[in-house]
Amino acid sequence: MFYDAYRLSADTSAPPPGMPLPSAVAVETAAFVAFNGRVLPRIVAFLEEILTRPAGSPDYGPMHVDGAYSVFRMLHPDVVTYLSSPKFGYQRSSRSDISDTRPFVDKVPVLREAANVARRLRGVLSKSPD
């Protein structure tokens, strides 16, 4: 696996360039991710399996794909993961299309536009030069 735009938890640092990311380290966002073709059947099977399980299953039930990739990596430490350095892109801040809940600001047109401007500004200000 290869992440070229990602976010790690604040208490985790990226490995030196060219060194793999330990399988126990979760990647919080997966804006740009690439897979080796030999691993694809395993990832597809894993994603399909978690969709068949109930939420909260100890065998991992449905979840957002970012988390599913990290769980897959944790359960399959033989799949080597690399991170780009520097990052090739970033995940911009936006209204969620995958959440079941919408904040109040996204329900009112004038507030939604103001929130979108604030999200763009936060995205510009938070871009890291690494």
C-alpha positions in Angstrom: 0.0 0.0 0.0 1.1 3.5 -0.6 -0.4 6.7 0.9 0.6 9.9 -0.9 -1.8 12.2 1.1 -2.5 11.2 4.6 -2.7 12.2 8.2 -1.3 10.3 11.2 -2.4 10.9 14.8 -0.7 13.8 16.5 1.5 11.5 18.6 2.8 9.5 15.6 5.6 10.6 13.3 6.1 9.3 9.8 9.0 6.9 9.3 12.0 8.2 7.4 11.6 8.2 3.6 11.9 4.8 2.1 11.1 3.0 5.3 7.7 1.2 5.7 5.0 2.4 8.1 4.5 -0.2 10.9 1.2 -2.1 10.4 0.0 -1.2 13.9 0.1 2.6 13.1 -3.3 3.8 11.9 -3.6 6.3 9.0 -6.4 8.7 9.8 -7.2 9.9 6.3 -6.7 8.2 3.0 -7.2 11.0 0.4 -4.8 9.4 -2.1 -3.9 5.7 -1.7 -2.5 3.2 -4.2 -2.4 -0.6 -4.0 -0.1 -3.2 -5.5 -2.3 -5.4 -7.8 -1.3 -8.5 -6.0 -2.9 -7.2 -2.8 -6.2 -5.9 -4.3 -8.1 -9.3 -4.1 -7.3 -9.4 -0.4 -8.4 -5.9 0.2 -11.6 -6.3 -1.8 -12.4 -9.5 0.1 -11.8 -7.8 3.5 -14.0 -4.8 2.6 -16.8 -7.0 1.4 -16.5 -9.2 4.6 -16.8 -6.2 7.0 -20.0 -5.1 5.2 -21.7 -8.4 6.1 -21.0 -8.1 9.8 -23.1 -6.2 12.3 -21.9 -2.8 13.6 -19.7 -3.3 16.7 -18.7 -6.8 15.7 -15.4 -8.0 17.4 -14.4 -9.2 13.9 -14.9 -5.6 12.6 -18.1 -4.5 11.1 -19.0 -1.7 8.7 -16.8 1.4 8.9 -15.5 4.3 6.9 -12.9 3.2 4.3 -10.0 5.1 5.9 -10.4 3.0 9.1 -11.0 -0.2 7.1 -7.6 0.3 5.4 -5.9 0.7 8.8 -7.7 -2.4 10.2 -6.7 -4.3 7.1 -3.1 -3.3 7.6 -3.2 -4.2 11.3 -4.6 -7.7 10.5 -2.2 -8.3 7.5 1.2 -7.1 8.7 2.7 -8.8 5.6 1.3 -6.0 3.5 4.0 -3.4 3.5 2.9 0.3 3.6 4.8 3.3 2.5 4.1 7.0 2.9 5.2 9.7 0.5 7.6 12.4 1.7 6.8 15.1 0.9 3.1 14.5 0.5 1.7 14.8 -3.0 -1.6 16.2 -2.0 -3.9 16.8 0.9 -7.5 16.1 1.9 -9.4 19.4 1.9 -11.9 20.2 4.5 -15.5 19.9 3.3 -19.0 18.9 4.3 -19.1 15.2 4.9 -20.9 13.1 2.3 -20.5 9.9 4.3 -21.9 11.0 7.7 -25.5 10.3 8.6 -25.7 13.6 10.5 -25.4 17.1 9.1 -24.5 20.0 11.3 -27.0 22.8 11.5 -24.8 25.1 9.5 -25.1 22.8 6.5 -28.9 22.9 6.6 -29.3 26.6 6.3 -28.1 28.0 2.9 -26.5 31.2 4.1 -24.7 29.4 7.0 -23.7 26.6 4.6 -21.9 29.1 2.4 -20.2 30.7 5.3 -19.1 27.3 6.6 -17.7 26.4 3.1 -15.6 29.6 3.1 -14.4 28.8 6.6 -13.5 25.2 5.5 -11.6 26.5 2.5 -9.7 29.0 4.7 -8.9 26.3 7.2 -7.6 24.1 4.4 -5.3 26.8 3.1 -4.0 27.7 6.6 -3.4 24.0 7.6 -1.5 22.9 4.5 1.8 21.6 5.7 5.0 22.2 3.6 6.3 18.7 4.3 
